[in-house]
Amino acid sequence: MKYLITGITGFAGSHLAEYLLSRDDGEVHGTLRWRSRMENVAHLEGKVRFHVCDLRDALAMNELVARVRPERIYHLAAQSFVPMSWVAPSETLTTNVVGQTNLLEAVRAVGCDTRIQLAGSSEEYGLVLPEEAPIKEGNPLRPLSPYGVSKVAQDLMGYQYHQSYGMHIIRTRGFNHTGPRRGDVFVTSNFAKQIAEVEKGKRAPVIHVGNLEAVRDFTDVRDTVTAYYLALEKGTPGDVYNVATGKGYRIREMLDVLLSLSSVSIRTEPDPARMRPSDVELLVGDSSKLKAQTGWQPRFEFRQTMSDLLDYWRARV
């Protein structure tokens, strides 16, 4: 088997590479850009075949697919930080939508028999009414950020390419996933890093926070990447699957769990810079469809995930 992970140096990409390597049933290839930070995959040197390729370069994408001829592609590369999409909406749309178009067109041009998983997001749902939770795949898509709009476009493009060209494409909508190696611009990791810095005496005992009332469904990244694999192997081509636990936590509750794992006394302080022009208040997913068709079940308890994340930052600050 030849696996290709776009965005392998990212958070989910590095964990997916580990999972595929643990299966010991083929080669693992991954794309990165020349300026990609390698700390997430430094431990995979010699085990994974890295390829410098910017998905926005159609020619480079064609050459890579022709050279590797992957049998499985996990498309994770994206501009995935929601606040950044407000600052750079055009770049977000170009990276996410045009990049994916180049990937799908490369597979078509080469003519290889490839299964493709497209990593969508719960941000596609956007405005969710209380009676709509937990969210099923058929819920209306009402994105509330440029990032959410870009992921809706990627999602529908996957459906269209399956319908138009018969390509084996699986769409997943991942709800918030976290765990070790999560970038510190994301809320769970940002809080964990701040706590670790307080513990080491590197900052005052204050956590700077944004909207603490939003409700999110947090999945351990190690469970998320297992879901990606199972969806691609056992899911129905052209279909879409939520990846979620079905349990929602207010951001305040998530922070309370992290604080309970520390012995230091820390207070919170609102930071206006952490507020978004419009925020998604409720994202809790129903993954019963994924579970029924693939047998996927989350293995990690939320407190364990938070503990592992905090320990990750304790080892680094």
LINNORVEN-V333457 format. One line per field, one symbol per residue. phi: phi as a letter, one per 40 degrees, with the letter a starting at -180 (. if undefined). Layout:
BEGIN
phi: ???
END
This chain:
BEGIN
phi: .bbbbcgcccdcdcccddcccccfbicbbacacdbccbccbdcbdgbbccbcacccccccccccccccfccbbbcbcacbcddccccbccccccccccdcdcccccccccgccbcbbbccaccccgcbcdcccccccccdcbcbadcdccccccdcccccccccbgccbbbbbccdbaidgcccccdcccccccccccdcgcaccbbcbbccccbbbcbcdccccccdcccccbccdgcbbcbacgbbbcdccccccccccbcccbbbacbdcccbdabccbbbbbbccccccbgcacbccdcccccccccdcdcbc
END
